[in-house]
Amino acid sequence: MEARFIETTLGIKDIKEYKKVNPKIYKELISVSKKTQNKIVIHISATPTGGGVAELLTTQVALEKSLGIQSHWLTISNVPKQFFTITKKYTTSCREGLLL
Protein backbone atom coordinates (compact mmCIF):
# COMPACT_ATOMS: atom_id res chain seq x y z
CA MET A 1 0.00 0.00 0.00
CA GLU A 2 1.11 3.51 -0.76
CA ALA A 3 1.15 6.26 1.82
CA ARG A 4 -1.49 8.90 1.25
CA PHE A 5 -2.77 12.10 2.82
CA ILE A 6 -6.29 12.49 4.20
CA GLU A 7 -7.75 15.89 5.09
CA THR A 8 -9.16 16.12 8.60
CA THR A 9 -12.66 17.57 8.84
CA LEU A 10 -13.14 20.06 11.66
CA GLY A 11 -15.96 21.90 13.31
CA ILE A 12 -16.40 25.65 13.05
CA LYS A 13 -14.73 27.97 15.55
CA ASP A 14 -15.23 31.73 15.43
CA ILE A 15 -12.32 33.97 16.38
CA LYS A 16 -14.87 36.51 17.67
CA GLU A 17 -15.39 34.26 20.70
CA TYR A 18 -11.93 35.34 21.89
CA LYS A 19 -12.57 39.09 21.69
CA LYS A 20 -13.74 39.21 25.32
CA VAL A 21 -10.71 37.26 26.55
CA ASN A 22 -8.16 39.82 25.37
CA PRO A 23 -9.42 42.67 23.16
CA LYS A 24 -5.88 43.88 22.38
CA ILE A 25 -4.68 40.51 21.07
CA TYR A 26 -7.95 40.04 19.21
CA LYS A 27 -7.41 43.36 17.43
CA GLU A 28 -3.83 42.34 16.53
CA LEU A 29 -5.03 39.00 15.15
CA ILE A 30 -7.60 40.71 12.95
CA SER A 31 -4.94 43.15 11.70
CA VAL A 32 -2.40 40.42 10.93
CA SER A 33 -5.05 38.20 9.35
CA LYS A 34 -5.63 40.80 6.64
CA LYS A 35 -2.07 40.13 5.45
CA THR A 36 -2.53 36.36 5.50
CA GLN A 37 -5.98 36.00 3.95
CA ASN A 38 -6.01 33.78 0.88
CA LYS A 39 -2.69 32.25 1.93
CA ILE A 40 -2.54 28.48 2.19
CA VAL A 41 -1.27 26.73 5.31
CA ILE A 42 -0.95 22.95 5.39
CA HIS A 43 -0.42 21.11 8.69
CA ILE A 44 0.66 17.47 8.48
CA SER A 45 0.52 14.99 11.33
CA ALA A 46 0.33 11.26 11.92
CA THR A 47 -3.18 11.08 13.36
CA PRO A 48 -6.26 13.29 13.79
CA THR A 49 -6.88 12.13 17.37
CA GLY A 50 -4.86 11.61 20.53
CA GLY A 51 -1.63 13.35 21.40
CA GLY A 52 -0.61 16.97 21.65
CA VAL A 53 -0.49 17.78 17.94
CA ALA A 54 -4.06 16.62 17.38
CA GLU A 55 -5.27 18.56 20.42
CA LEU A 56 -3.57 21.73 19.18
CA LEU A 57 -4.59 21.50 15.52
CA THR A 58 -8.25 20.81 16.25
CA THR A 59 -8.64 24.40 17.44
CA GLN A 60 -5.79 26.07 15.55
CA VAL A 61 -6.91 25.09 12.05
CA ALA A 62 -10.53 26.06 12.78
CA LEU A 63 -9.40 29.47 14.08
CA GLU A 64 -7.07 30.01 11.12
CA LYS A 65 -10.03 29.39 8.80
CA SER A 66 -12.07 31.86 10.84
CA LEU A 67 -9.36 34.45 10.11
CA GLY A 68 -9.65 33.84 6.36
CA ILE A 69 -6.56 31.64 6.04
CA GLN A 70 -6.94 28.62 3.77
CA SER A 71 -5.79 26.21 6.46
CA HIS A 72 -5.74 22.45 5.96
CA TRP A 73 -4.81 19.59 8.24
CA LEU A 74 -3.65 16.43 6.56
CA THR A 75 -2.91 13.13 8.22
CA ILE A 76 -0.79 10.38 6.72
CA SER A 77 -2.17 6.89 6.25
CA ASN A 78 -0.56 3.63 5.12
CA VAL A 79 2.87 4.79 6.23
CA PRO A 80 5.44 2.15 7.15
CA LYS A 81 6.09 1.98 10.90
CA GLN A 82 9.78 2.83 10.32
CA PHE A 83 8.76 6.30 9.11
CA PHE A 84 7.48 7.25 12.54
CA THR A 85 10.40 5.62 14.33
CA ILE A 86 12.83 7.72 12.30
CA THR A 87 10.89 11.00 12.44
CA LYS A 88 10.27 10.67 16.19
CA LYS A 89 13.97 10.02 16.80
CA TYR A 90 15.08 13.03 14.75
CA THR A 91 12.46 15.49 15.97
CA THR A 92 13.05 14.52 19.60
CA SER A 93 16.81 14.78 19.17
CA CYS A 94 16.57 18.19 17.51
CA ARG A 95 14.14 19.47 20.12
CA GLU A 96 16.50 18.36 22.88
CA GLY A 97 19.47 19.99 21.13
CA LEU A 98 21.30 16.75 20.42
CA LEU A 99 23.55 16.48 17.40
CA LEU A 100 22.80 13.61 15.10
URWORA-V305494 format. One record per helix or strand of 3 or more residues. SS is the DSSP state (hx for helix, st for strand). FROM is the first residue (numbers start at 1). TO is the last residue. If there is no record, write none. Layout:
# URWORA-V305494
((SS;FROM;TO) (SS;FROM;TO))
This chain:
# URWORA-V305494
((st;4;7) (hx;15;18) (hx;23;36) (st;40;45) (hx;51;66) (st;70;77) (hx;81;95))
